[in-house]
Amino acid sequence: MTSSFSNLSLAEPLARAVAEMGYETMTPIQEQAIPVVLQGKDVMGAAQTGTGKTAAFALPLLQRMMKHENASTSPARHPVRALVLLPTRELAVQVAEQVKLYAKYTNLNSAVVFGGMDMKPQTLELKKGVEVLVATPGRLLDHIEAKNTVLNQVEYVVLDEADRMLDIGFLPDLQRILSYLPKQRITLLFSATFSPEIKRLAASFLQDPVTIEVARSNATATTVEQHFYSVSADDKRRALHQILKARGMKQAFVFVNSKLGCARLARSLEREGLKTTALHGDKSQDERLKALEAFKSGEVDLLVCTDVAARGLDIKDVPAVFNFDVPFNAEDYVHRIGRTGRAGASGLAVSFVASSDQRLVADIEKLIKTRIELEPLEFEEDMPRISEQGRINDGRRMYREGEEGRAPESRQPPPRERTERRERREYTPHRQPAASRDPFFDRPYEPGSAPAESLPSWEASAKANPAHNGVSANIKPKKKIAALFKSS
């Protein structure tokens, strides 16, 4: 097998696009998978994340579809021939962009459909005719039911990050989609991790597949430097600041376990002076795309995210990944730290481990088959402690970042000063109240008659009109009215 793209004998339009993208030497998964796919065999491929799985299936499929290439504008001449299914919207967009770059100089059309957006623009794109359709399962079923696309001419199916699709409950959707496809097809299954469930899925959907494993199952990249620091929950943000400052890092992923925690942490880091954006499932698709674009372009320093960003996202030259929360699922740890150290580059993965995370760390240790040593983290003396409310405490006063010139919002004196104050309170003699200056206020109460003009109006009127027949003068007599009948 050759390790150079120039020796692959790709069609001239594909070879030109690959050379333009700077591809020279193939990664291990590409070196082993591309020749097998070109032969038309089913593949079950496992490789560490960030090793180029997209090119491993996209290039040979485009090469095999070159025989169907035509310049016709008729949609009927461009049926869907390759279907790529992915678990998340971000990953679908990324793969679709890569496919477009590979097919740049060909007449093979491609499109991407995913949820969270209006179906109309996607429908218009499908009606034009596409050979390669990249999709998430739920939105693809929407288009199938709306009769916006027909899959009866599909020749190639790719299930990328299949383990994640099973984790989030896409198996029924996958079964429905595959029921619309021809029985005779080439099926490729790629994933960073292989679980028993994935192997059962491959056994039911793939026909005599060639298994390709270029690395030990669930292994982490050797180019990623991993650290596990024992840090209390209250000191995690302080630890994050210190490591970023000490390493001089410009950008990093910060992973948390919940959507609410993601939003809160992003707001706190923003208040503390770090350019931060959040990415989680409760954001609209437009907000998620904008957050990714801002991070890719360098407009923000930290991308605080949930595991929605842990799979397959390829952002070059990200130096570090921080596990602010240790993941509940050990396999997600492999995917998270795969966002750094991509394509052979070096990277840093830092996990903050609280006392309640010991079991989760043990699960990770068992999965990656590597002993994990918890390291203590000594904070620098000039590194202020950050409170849970996003304020900084320097030991003397508590203030918000950027508000040094203002009066402190709360003051807590040092222990020594508090002790001295308590002692002063204990031994200070009791002070006698000062003597009254006006002797009038020292005289005892003497009842007297108030002047008439000082009486209330109702009391003055009562004195002016004394009561008659024992009835108070303040009560008006009943109005006399004529009676029809007299009582006896």
C-alpha positions as CSV (number, residue, x, y, z in Angstrom):
1,M,0.0,0.0,0.0
2,T,1.1,3.5,-0.8
3,S,1.3,6.3,1.8
4,S,1.2,9.2,-0.7
5,F,-1.9,10.7,-2.2
6,S,-0.1,11.3,-5.4
7,N,0.2,7.5,-6.0
8,L,-3.5,6.8,-5.4
9,S,-4.5,7.1,-9.1
10,L,-7.4,9.4,-8.3
11,A,-9.4,11.1,-11.1
12,E,-7.7,14.3,-12.2
13,P,-10.4,16.7,-10.7
14,L,-10.1,14.9,-7.3
15,A,-6.3,14.8,-7.4
16,R,-6.2,18.5,-8.1
17,A,-8.5,19.3,-5.2
18,V,-6.5,17.1,-2.8
19,A,-3.2,18.8,-3.9
20,E,-4.8,22.2,-3.5
21,M,-5.8,21.3,0.1
22,G,-2.2,20.4,0.9
23,Y,-2.7,16.6,1.3
24,E,0.5,14.7,0.8
25,T,0.9,11.8,3.1
26,M,-2.0,9.6,4.1
27,T,-2.9,8.9,7.7
28,P,-3.0,5.2,8.8
29,I,-6.8,5.0,8.5
30,Q,-6.7,6.5,5.1
31,E,-3.9,4.3,4.0
32,Q,-5.8,1.2,4.9
33,A,-9.4,2.2,4.2
34,I,-9.2,3.9,0.8
35,P,-7.9,0.9,-1.2
36,V,-10.6,-1.3,0.4
37,V,-13.4,1.1,-0.4
38,L,-12.1,1.5,-3.9
39,Q,-12.5,-2.3,-4.3
40,G,-16.2,-2.0,-3.3
41,K,-16.1,-3.8,0.0
42,D,-18.0,-3.0,3.2
43,V,-15.7,-1.5,5.9
44,M,-15.9,-1.3,9.7
45,G,-13.2,1.2,10.6
46,A,-12.0,2.3,14.0
47,A,-9.4,5.0,14.5
48,Q,-8.6,7.7,17.0
49,T,-10.5,10.9,16.5
50,G,-8.7,13.5,14.4
51,T,-7.0,11.0,12.1
52,G,-8.8,11.9,8.9
53,K,-11.7,9.5,8.7
54,T,-13.7,11.9,6.5
55,A,-11.2,11.7,3.7
56,A,-10.9,7.9,4.2
57,F,-14.5,7.4,3.1
58,A,-15.3,10.5,1.0
59,L,-12.4,10.3,-1.5
60,P,-12.9,6.7,-2.6
61,L,-16.7,7.2,-2.8
62,L,-16.3,10.2,-5.1
63,Q,-13.8,8.3,-7.1
64,R,-16.3,5.5,-7.7
65,M,-19.0,7.9,-8.6
66,M,-17.0,9.7,-11.2
67,K,-18.5,7.3,-13.8
68,H,-21.9,9.0,-13.1
69,E,-20.6,12.5,-13.5
70,N,-22.5,14.7,-16.0
71,A,-23.0,18.4,-16.6
72,S,-26.7,18.2,-17.1
73,T,-28.9,20.6,-15.1
74,S,-31.8,18.1,-14.9
75,P,-32.4,16.9,-11.4
76,A,-33.2,13.5,-12.7
77,R,-29.6,13.1,-13.9
78,H,-28.3,13.8,-10.3
79,P,-30.0,11.2,-8.0
80,V,-28.7,10.6,-4.5
81,R,-26.0,7.9,-4.9
82,A,-24.1,8.3,-1.6
83,L,-25.7,8.9,1.8
84,V,-23.7,10.0,4.8
85,L,-25.4,9.9,8.2
86,L,-24.0,11.7,11.3
87,P,-25.2,12.3,14.8
88,T,-24.9,16.1,15.3
89,R,-25.6,19.1,13.2
90,E,-22.1,20.6,13.6
91,L,-20.5,17.4,12.4
92,A,-22.9,17.2,9.4
93,V,-22.0,20.7,8.4
94,Q,-18.2,20.0,8.7
95,V,-18.4,16.8,6.7
96,A,-20.5,18.5,4.0
97,E,-17.9,21.3,3.7
98,Q,-15.1,18.7,3.3
99,V,-17.0,16.8,0.6
100,K,-17.6,20.1,-1.3
101,L,-13.9,20.8,-1.3
102,Y,-13.0,17.3,-2.5
103,A,-15.6,17.5,-5.3
104,K,-14.8,21.2,-6.2
105,Y,-13.6,20.4,-9.7
106,T,-16.2,17.8,-10.5
107,N,-19.8,17.9,-11.6
108,L,-20.9,15.9,-8.6
109,N,-23.3,17.8,-6.4
110,S,-23.6,17.6,-2.6
111,A,-26.0,18.9,0.0
112,V,-26.5,18.8,3.8
113,V,-29.8,18.6,5.7
114,F,-30.1,18.8,9.5
115,G,-32.7,19.9,12.1
116,G,-33.1,23.2,13.8
117,M,-33.6,25.2,10.6
118,D,-36.3,25.8,8.1
119,M,-36.8,23.0,5.7
120,K,-37.6,25.2,2.7
121,P,-34.0,26.1,1.7
122,Q,-33.0,22.5,2.1
123,T,-35.9,21.4,0.0
124,L,-34.9,23.7,-2.8
125,E,-31.3,22.3,-2.7
126,L,-32.6,18.7,-2.9
127,K,-34.9,19.5,-5.8
128,K,-31.9,20.6,-7.9
129,G,-30.5,17.0,-7.6
130,V,-27.5,15.9,-5.5
131,E,-25.2,12.9,-5.7
132,V,-23.9,13.1,-2.1
133,L,-26.4,13.8,0.7
134,V,-25.0,14.5,4.2
135,A,-27.7,14.4,6.9
136,T,-28.7,13.8,10.5
137,P,-31.3,11.0,10.8
138,G,-34.2,13.0,12.2
139,R,-34.3,15.7,9.5
140,L,-33.6,13.1,6.7
141,L,-36.8,11.3,7.7
142,D,-38.7,14.6,7.6
143,H,-37.6,15.1,4.0
144,I,-38.4,11.5,3.1
145,E,-41.9,11.8,4.5
146,A,-42.4,15.1,2.7
147,K,-41.2,13.3,-0.6
148,N,-38.4,15.9,-1.0
149,T,-35.9,13.2,-1.8
150,V,-35.9,9.6,-3.1
151,L,-33.2,7.1,-2.0
152,N,-33.9,4.2,-4.3
153,Q,-30.7,4.7,-6.3
154,V,-28.3,5.0,-3.3
155,E,-25.2,2.9,-3.8
156,Y,-23.1,3.9,-0.8
157,V,-24.0,4.5,2.8
158,V,-21.7,5.9,5.5
159,L,-22.5,5.7,9.2
160,D,-20.0,8.1,10.9
161,E,-19.7,8.3,14.7
162,A,-22.2,5.4,14.8
163,D,-21.6,4.8,18.6
164,R,-22.8,8.4,19.3
165,M,-25.9,7.8,17.2
166,L,-26.8,4.8,19.3
167,D,-26.1,6.7,22.5
168,I,-28.7,9.4,21.6
169,G,-31.3,6.9,20.5
170,F,-31.1,7.0,16.7
171,L,-31.2,3.3,16.2
172,P,-35.0,3.2,15.2
173,D,-34.4,6.1,12.8
174,L,-31.4,4.3,11.2
175,Q,-33.5,1.2,10.7
176,R,-36.3,3.2,9.1
177,I,-33.9,5.0,6.8
178,L,-32.0,1.9,5.7
179,S,-35.4,0.3,4.9
180,Y,-35.8,2.9,2.1
181,L,-32.4,1.9,0.5
182,P,-31.6,-0.8,-2.0
183,K,-30.5,-4.1,-0.6
184,Q,-27.4,-4.1,-2.8
185,R,-25.2,-1.3,-1.6
186,I,-21.8,-0.6,0.0
187,T,-22.0,0.2,3.7
188,L,-19.1,1.9,5.6
189,L,-19.2,2.3,9.4
190,F,-16.6,4.5,11.0
191,S,-16.2,5.4,14.7
192,A,-13.5,6.4,17.2
193,T,-14.7,3.7,19.6
194,F,-16.1,0.2,19.2
195,S,-18.6,-1.1,21.7
196,P,-20.5,-4.4,21.7
197,E,-23.6,-2.5,20.5
198,I,-21.7,-1.2,17.5
199,K,-20.5,-4.7,16.6
200,R,-24.1,-5.9,16.7
201,L,-25.1,-3.0,14.5
202,A,-22.4,-3.8,12.0
203,A,-23.5,-7.5,11.9
204,S,-27.0,-6.5,11.0
205,F,-26.3,-3.8,8.4
206,L,-22.9,-4.7,6.9
207,Q,-22.2,-7.7,4.6
208,D,-18.9,-9.4,5.3
209,P,-17.1,-6.2,6.3
210,V,-13.4,-5.7,6.4
211,T,-12.5,-4.6,9.9
212,I,-9.8,-1.9,10.0
213,E,-8.4,-0.9,13.4
214,V,-5.3,1.4,13.2
215,A,-5.1,1.9,16.9
216,R,-6.0,0.1,20.1
217,S,-9.7,0.4,20.8
218,N,-10.7,3.5,22.8
219,A,-7.0,4.6,22.9
220,T,-6.2,8.3,23.2
221,A,-3.7,10.1,20.9
222,T,-0.1,9.8,22.0
223,T,0.4,13.5,21.0
224,V,-1.9,14.7,23.7
225,E,-0.4,15.5,27.1
226,Q,-2.9,14.5,29.7
227,H,-3.2,15.9,33.3
228,F,-5.7,15.2,36.1
229,Y,-5.6,17.8,38.8
230,S,-7.3,17.3,42.2
231,V,-9.2,20.6,42.6
232,S,-12.3,21.4,44.7
233,A,-15.4,22.5,42.9
234,D,-15.0,26.1,44.1
235,D,-11.4,26.4,42.8
236,K,-12.0,25.1,39.3
237,R,-12.3,28.5,37.7
238,R,-9.2,29.7,39.6
239,A,-7.3,26.7,38.3
240,L,-8.5,27.3,34.7
241,H,-7.2,30.9,34.9
242,Q,-3.8,29.9,36.3
243,I,-3.2,27.2,33.7
244,L,-4.2,29.5,30.8
245,K,-1.9,32.2,32.2
246,A,1.1,29.8,32.9
247,R,0.9,28.2,29.5
248,G,0.2,31.3,27.6
249,M,-2.7,29.7,25.7
250,K,-4.9,31.7,23.3
251,Q,-7.7,29.2,22.7
252,A,-9.2,26.1,24.4
253,F,-12.3,23.9,24.6
254,V,-13.9,23.9,28.1
255,F,-16.3,20.9,28.5
256,V,-19.1,20.7,31.1
257,N,-21.7,18.1,31.7
258,S,-24.9,20.1,31.6
259,K,-26.5,22.8,29.4
260,L,-27.3,24.9,32.4
261,G,-23.8,24.6,33.8
262,C,-22.4,25.5,30.3
263,A,-24.4,28.7,30.1
264,R,-23.5,29.7,33.7
265,L,-19.8,29.0,33.3
266,A,-19.6,31.0,30.0
267,R,-21.2,34.0,31.7
268,S,-18.9,33.8,34.6
269,L,-15.8,33.6,32.5
270,E,-17.0,36.5,30.3
271,R,-17.3,38.6,33.5
272,E,-13.8,37.6,34.5
273,G,-12.4,39.1,31.3
274,L,-12.1,36.1,29.0
275,K,-13.6,36.2,25.6
276,T,-16.0,33.3,25.8
277,T,-18.9,31.7,23.9
278,A,-21.2,28.8,24.8
279,L,-22.3,25.9,22.7
280,H,-25.0,23.5,23.9
281,G,-28.2,21.8,22.8
282,D,-30.6,24.5,23.9
283,K,-29.2,27.1,21.5
284,S,-30.7,27.5,18.1
285,Q,-28.9,26.2,15.1
286,D,-28.0,29.7,14.0
287,E,-26.5,30.5,17.4
288,R,-24.5,27.3,17.4
289,L,-23.1,28.0,14.0
290,K,-22.2,31.5,14.9
291,A,-20.5,30.3,18.1
292,L,-18.4,27.8,16.1
293,E,-17.5,30.4,13.5
294,A,-16.4,32.9,16.2
295,F,-14.2,30.3,17.8
296,K,-12.7,29.2,14.5
297,S,-11.9,32.8,13.5
298,G,-10.3,33.6,16.8
299,E,-12.9,36.2,17.9
300,V,-13.3,34.3,21.2
301,D,-10.8,32.5,23.3
302,L,-12.8,29.8,25.1
303,L,-15.6,27.6,23.7
304,V,-17.5,26.4,26.7
305,C,-19.6,23.4,25.5
306,T,-21.3,20.2,26.3
307,D,-20.7,16.9,24.6
308,V,-22.5,18.2,21.6
309,A,-19.1,19.5,20.5
310,A,-17.1,16.4,21.6
311,R,-17.6,14.4,18.4
312,G,-15.7,14.9,15.2
313,L,-15.4,18.7,15.2
314,D,-12.2,19.5,13.3
315,I,-10.8,22.9,14.4
316,K,-7.2,23.2,13.6
317,D,-4.5,24.3,16.0
318,V,-6.6,24.3,19.2
319,P,-3.8,23.9,21.9
320,A,-5.9,22.6,24.8
321,V,-9.0,20.9,26.1
322,F,-10.2,21.4,29.7
323,N,-12.6,19.0,31.3
324,F,-14.2,21.4,33.7
325,D,-16.5,18.5,34.6
326,V,-15.3,14.9,34.3
327,P,-17.6,13.2,31.8
328,F,-20.3,10.8,33.0
329,N,-19.5,8.4,30.1
330,A,-15.8,7.4,29.9
331,E,-15.9,7.1,26.1
332,D,-16.8,10.8,25.9
333,Y,-13.4,11.5,27.5
334,V,-11.7,10.0,24.5
335,H,-13.8,12.2,22.2
336,R,-13.4,15.3,24.2
337,I,-9.6,15.3,24.3
338,G,-9.6,14.4,20.6
339,R,-10.5,18.0,19.8
340,T,-6.8,18.9,20.4
341,G,-3.7,17.3,19.0
342,R,-5.3,16.6,15.6
343,A,-3.4,15.4,12.6
344,G,-0.3,14.7,14.5
345,A,0.0,18.0,16.3
346,S,0.7,18.2,20.0
347,G,-2.1,19.2,22.5
348,L,-2.9,19.4,26.1
349,A,-5.9,17.8,28.0
350,V,-6.5,19.0,31.5
351,S,-9.2,17.5,33.8
352,F,-10.3,19.0,37.1
353,V,-11.2,16.2,39.5
354,A,-13.3,17.0,42.5
355,S,-13.7,14.6,45.5
356,S,-17.0,13.3,44.0
357,D,-15.5,12.4,40.7
358,Q,-13.3,9.4,41.8
359,R,-15.6,6.8,40.3
360,L,-15.7,8.6,37.0
361,V,-11.9,8.8,36.8
362,A,-11.8,5.1,37.6
363,D,-14.0,4.4,34.6
364,I,-11.8,6.4,32.4
365,E,-8.7,4.6,33.7
366,K,-10.3,1.2,32.9
367,L,-11.4,2.3,29.4
368,I,-8.0,3.7,28.2
369,K,-6.1,1.1,30.1
370,T,-3.7,3.7,31.6
371,R,-3.1,4.4,35.2
372,I,-4.2,7.9,36.1
373,E,-2.3,9.8,38.8
374,L,-4.1,12.7,40.4
375,E,-1.8,15.7,40.7
376,P,-2.1,18.5,43.3
377,L,-2.4,22.0,41.9
378,E,-0.6,24.7,43.9
379,F,-2.1,28.1,43.3
380,E,0.2,31.1,42.9
381,E,0.1,33.7,45.7
382,D,-0.8,36.5,43.3
383,M,-3.6,34.4,41.7
384,P,-6.8,35.8,43.3
385,R,-9.5,33.4,44.4
386,I,-12.7,33.6,42.3
387,S,-15.9,33.3,44.2
388,E,-19.0,31.5,42.9
389,Q,-20.7,34.8,42.1
390,G,-17.9,35.7,39.6
391,R,-16.1,38.1,42.0
392,I,-12.4,38.1,42.8
393,N,-11.2,37.9,46.5
394,D,-7.6,39.1,47.1
395,G,-7.8,38.5,50.9
396,R,-8.6,42.1,51.8
397,R,-11.6,43.0,49.8
398,M,-13.9,41.5,47.2
399,Y,-14.5,43.2,43.9
400,R,-15.5,42.5,40.3
401,E,-12.9,42.2,37.7
402,G,-12.2,45.7,36.2
403,E,-13.7,47.5,39.2
404,E,-10.6,48.1,41.2
405,G,-11.2,51.9,41.4
406,R,-14.7,51.5,42.9
407,A,-15.6,51.0,46.5
408,P,-15.7,47.3,47.5
409,E,-19.1,45.7,47.4
410,S,-18.4,43.8,50.7
411,R,-15.6,43.9,53.1
412,Q,-14.3,41.1,55.3
413,P,-11.4,42.1,57.4
414,P,-8.5,39.6,58.0
415,P,-8.8,37.3,61.0
416,R,-6.3,39.3,63.1
417,E,-8.2,42.5,62.7
418,R,-11.5,40.7,63.5
419,T,-9.9,39.5,66.8
420,E,-8.7,42.9,67.7
421,R,-12.1,44.4,67.1
422,R,-13.7,41.7,69.3
423,E,-11.3,42.4,72.1
424,R,-12.0,46.1,72.0
425,R,-15.7,45.4,72.2
426,E,-15.2,43.2,75.2
427,Y,-13.1,45.7,77.3
428,T,-14.7,49.0,76.3
429,P,-16.5,50.4,79.4
430,H,-20.3,51.0,79.2
431,R,-21.1,54.6,78.3
432,Q,-23.8,56.5,80.3
433,P,-26.5,58.2,78.2
434,A,-26.0,61.9,77.8
435,A,-28.1,64.2,80.0
436,S,-31.2,65.8,78.3
437,R,-30.7,69.4,77.5
438,D,-34.4,70.4,77.8
439,P,-35.8,69.8,81.3
440,F,-39.4,69.7,79.9
441,F,-38.8,66.1,78.7
442,D,-37.7,65.0,82.2
443,R,-41.0,66.1,83.8
444,P,-43.6,63.4,84.6
445,Y,-46.8,63.2,82.6
446,E,-49.6,65.5,83.8
447,P,-53.0,65.2,82.2
448,G,-54.5,68.5,81.2
449,S,-57.3,69.9,79.2
450,A,-56.5,70.6,75.6
451,P,-57.6,73.8,74.1
452,A,-60.8,73.6,72.0
453,E,-59.1,74.6,68.8
454,S,-56.7,71.7,69.2
455,L,-59.4,69.1,69.4
456,P,-60.2,66.9,66.4
457,S,-63.1,68.1,64.3
458,W,-65.3,65.2,65.2
459,E,-64.8,65.7,68.9
460,A,-65.3,69.5,68.6
461,S,-68.6,69.0,66.8
462,A,-69.7,66.4,69.5
463,K,-69.1,69.0,72.2
464,A,-71.0,71.7,70.2
465,N,-74.0,69.4,69.7
466,P,-74.6,67.3,72.8
467,A,-76.4,64.0,72.5
468,H,-80.2,64.0,72.7
469,N,-82.2,61.0,74.0
470,G,-78.9,59.2,74.7
471,V,-77.9,59.1,71.0
472,S,-74.5,60.4,70.0
473,A,-74.4,63.7,68.2
474,N,-72.2,62.1,65.6
475,I,-75.0,59.7,64.5
476,K,-77.5,61.2,62.1
477,P,-81.1,60.4,62.7
478,K,-83.0,58.4,60.2
479,K,-84.8,60.3,57.5
480,K,-88.5,60.4,58.0
481,I,-90.5,58.9,55.1
482,A,-94.3,58.5,54.6
483,A,-95.7,55.1,55.6
484,L,-98.6,53.5,53.7
485,F,-99.7,51.6,56.7
486,K,-99.5,52.5,60.3
487,S,-98.6,49.9,62.8
488,S,-100.9,49.5,65.8
